[in-house]
Amino acid sequence: MSQQTLREHGLCAYCGRHEQLTVDHVIPRCLFDGVEGGVPGDVPKVGACRRCNNAKSADDVFFRDVLVGDARLAQHHVAQDIRHGAFARSIAKGKSQYPRAASRLRYAPSPSGSGLVIAEPVLPKGRLRDIFIRLVRGLMVVYEQYDLPDSINVDVLRAIDAGMALDEARRWAETDTSGMVHSVQAGDGSVFRCVYYHTHSQERPNLSHWWLHFYERSVYVVFTDMSNLAFGEF
């Protein structure tokens, strides 16, 4: 749940309207349920209007349930504590939106590399895309002090091979000489870390590339202002 402390009027990090702002944790607080010491103090925060903050609160729990339901996280202790704790209780009480959203299944190779095929849920791309757009807008404000325009083109991909995506992000971070690739994380990085690139050129100031890692093995890649490229299915 987002922290609802009232602050002065200003521009909402998510919608850009001039409103009375509340403090919002860009990375949902509920992702840190069960983490020793609670939510790390360096989790990025922004000023958000009540409308955006309330909408994000509903999406935060749904996003948490999507993440902890990922078969790639079977060995991650925080994700599994949530899966068997808060997530299971929400399912039992009929409050979770996840079962309705994941009512259809598809078959995919097991992330364990065993060669077996597993059933995984088909999730609502539109809602998840909106969640990631909002998240990247918030991260851009915190880390780059830059507001992405509403009209920006955004592409979102879920990394099928998390190891390959992590290796790519690591390679970008280690070989960068431009100063435009950054590595950031919350706490020890076991719940959230990311590597991102943001160009500062006047020609394409909105171009950025984000590798977002949740619970170390669930990786999503977000591109902004790369409409000339085709990245396939989300």
C-alpha positions in Angstrom: 0.0 0.0 0.0 1.3 3.4 -0.9 2.2 6.0 1.8 -0.5 8.7 1.7 1.3 11.6 3.4 0.0 14.9 2.0 2.5 17.3 0.5 2.4 20.6 -1.3 0.9 21.1 -4.7 3.0 20.2 -7.6 3.3 18.1 -10.8 2.2 14.5 -10.5 5.1 12.2 -11.7 2.7 9.9 -13.4 0.1 12.1 -15.2 1.8 15.5 -15.1 -1.2 17.4 -13.7 -0.7 20.1 -11.1 -2.4 18.6 -8.0 -2.0 18.2 -4.3 0.6 15.4 -4.0 1.0 12.3 -1.9 4.2 10.3 -1.6 4.3 7.1 -3.7 6.8 4.3 -3.7 7.5 3.7 -7.4 8.5 0.1 -6.6 5.4 -1.3 -4.8 5.9 -1.7 -1.1 4.1 -5.0 -1.1 6.9 -6.5 -3.1 9.0 -6.3 0.1 6.6 -8.2 2.3 8.7 -10.4 4.6 12.0 -8.7 3.8 14.0 -8.3 7.0 14.0 -4.7 8.1 11.0 -3.9 5.9 10.9 -1.6 2.9 14.5 -0.3 2.2 14.9 3.4 2.7 16.3 3.8 -0.8 13.2 2.6 -2.6 12.5 5.4 -5.2 9.6 7.7 -4.2 7.8 10.4 -6.2 5.0 12.9 -5.7 1.7 11.6 -7.1 -1.8 12.9 -7.2 -4.4 11.0 -5.3 -6.0 9.7 -8.5 -2.8 8.1 -9.8 -1.8 6.9 -6.3 -5.1 5.2 -5.8 -5.0 3.6 -9.3 -1.5 2.4 -8.7 -2.4 0.9 -5.3 -4.8 -1.4 -7.0 -2.3 -2.3 -9.7 0.5 -2.9 -7.1 -1.0 -5.9 -5.6 -1.9 -7.4 -9.0 1.6 -6.8 -10.1 3.0 -8.5 -7.0 0.8 -11.5 -7.7 1.9 -11.7 -11.3 5.6 -11.7 -10.2 5.4 -14.2 -7.4 3.4 -16.5 -9.7 6.4 -16.7 -12.1 7.8 -20.2 -12.2 11.3 -18.7 -12.5 11.1 -17.6 -8.8 10.5 -21.0 -7.3 13.8 -20.8 -5.4 13.6 -17.1 -4.3 12.8 -17.0 -0.6 11.1 -13.6 -0.5 8.9 -14.4 -3.6 7.9 -17.7 -2.1 7.2 -16.3 1.3 4.7 -13.9 -0.4 3.3 -16.6 -2.6 2.5 -18.9 0.4 1.6 -16.0 2.6 -0.1 -12.8 1.4 -0.8 -14.1 -2.0 -2.3 -17.4 -0.8 -4.5 -15.5 1.8 -5.7 -13.1 -0.9 -6.7 -16.1 -3.2 -8.4 -17.9 -0.3 -10.5 -14.8 0.5 -11.4 -14.2 -3.2 -9.8 -10.8 -3.2 -7.0 -11.4 -5.6 -7.6 -10.3 -9.2 -4.9 -12.7 -10.4 -7.0 -15.9 -10.9 -9.5 -14.0 -13.1 -6.7 -12.4 -15.2 -4.9 -15.8 -15.5 -7.9 -17.9 -16.4 -6.3 -19.1 -19.6 -3.1 -21.1 -19.9 -0.4 -21.6 -22.6 2.4 -24.0 -22.7 6.0 -22.9 -22.7 9.5 -24.5 -22.1 10.3 -24.9 -18.4 12.7 -22.1 -17.2 14.7 -24.8 -15.4 16.1 -25.9 -18.8 15.0 -29.4 -18.2 13.4 -29.6 -21.6 9.9 -30.2 -20.1 6.9 -28.1 -21.0 5.0 -26.2 -18.3 1.6 -24.4 -18.3 1.8 -20.7 -17.6 -0.9 -18.1 -17.4 -1.8 -15.8 -20.3 -1.9 -12.4 -18.6 -3.5 -9.1 -19.7 -0.9 -7.3 -21.8 -2.7 -4.0 -21.7 -2.8 -3.7 -17.9 0.8 -4.9 -17.5 2.0 -2.5 -20.2 0.3 0.4 -18.3 1.9 -0.8 -15.1 5.4 -0.7 -16.6 4.8 2.7 -18.3 3.9 4.2 -15.0 6.8 2.5 -13.3 9.4 3.8 -15.8 7.9 7.3 -15.7 8.5 7.3 -11.9 12.0 5.9 -12.2 12.9 8.5 -14.8 11.7 11.3 -12.5 13.7 9.9 -9.6 16.9 8.9 -11.3 17.1 11.3 -14.2 14.9 14.2 -13.0 13.2 14.0 -16.4 9.5 13.8 -17.3 8.6 11.6 -20.2 5.9 13.1 -22.4 2.5 11.4 -22.6 2.9 10.8 -26.4 6.1 8.7 -26.0 6.2 5.3 -27.7 6.8 2.5 -25.2 7.6 -1.2 -25.9 7.6 -3.7 -23.1 9.1 -7.3 -23.2 9.2 -10.1 -20.7 12.6 -11.8 -21.0 12.0 -15.5 -21.8 15.7 -16.2 -20.9 16.3 -14.3 -17.7 20.0 -15.3 -17.7 20.6 -13.9 -21.2 18.8 -10.7 -20.3 20.9 -10.3 -17.1 24.1 -11.0 -19.1 23.1 -8.3 -21.6 22.4 -5.7 -18.9 25.7 -6.6 -17.2 27.6 -6.2 -20.5 26.1 -2.8 -21.2 27.0 -1.6 -17.7 30.6 -2.9 -17.8 31.4 -1.6 -21.3 29.8 1.8 -21.2 32.1 4.7 -21.7 29.4 7.3 -22.3 28.3 7.7 -18.7 24.7 7.1 -19.8 24.3 3.5 -18.5 23.5 3.3 -14.8 22.9 0.4 -12.3 20.5 1.1 -9.4 18.8 -1.1 -6.8 16.6 -1.0 -3.7 18.3 -2.3 -0.6 20.5 -5.4 -1.4 18.8 -5.7 -4.8 17.2 -9.1 -4.0 13.7 -7.6 -4.7 14.5 -4.9 -7.3 17.4 -3.8 -9.3 17.8 -2.3 -12.7 20.2 -1.3 -15.4 19.1 1.6 -17.6 20.4 3.7 -20.4 19.0 7.2 -21.1 20.4 9.4 -23.9 20.9 13.0 -23.2 21.0 14.1 -26.9 18.8 17.0 -28.0 17.7 15.0 -31.0 16.2 12.1 -29.0 15.9 13.1 -25.3 13.2 10.5 -24.7 15.2 7.5 -25.7 15.8 5.0 -22.9 16.3 1.3 -22.4 15.5 -0.4 -19.0 16.3 -3.9 -17.8 14.1 -4.3 -14.7 14.9 -7.3 -12.4 12.4 -8.4 -9.8 13.4 -11.1 -7.3 16.6 -11.6 -9.3 15.1 -13.9 -12.0 12.0 -12.2 -13.4 13.3 -9.7 -16.0 11.3 -7.2 -18.1 12.8 -4.9 -20.7 11.2 -1.5 -21.4 12.2 0.7 -24.3 11.0 4.3 -24.8 11.1 6.3 -28.1 12.2 3.3 -30.2 9.1 3.2 -32.4 11.2 2.4 -35.5 12.1 -1.0 -34.0 9.9 -4.2 -33.8 10.3 -6.2 -30.7 7.5 -8.8 -31.1 5.1 -10.0 -28.5 5.0 -8.9 -24.8 
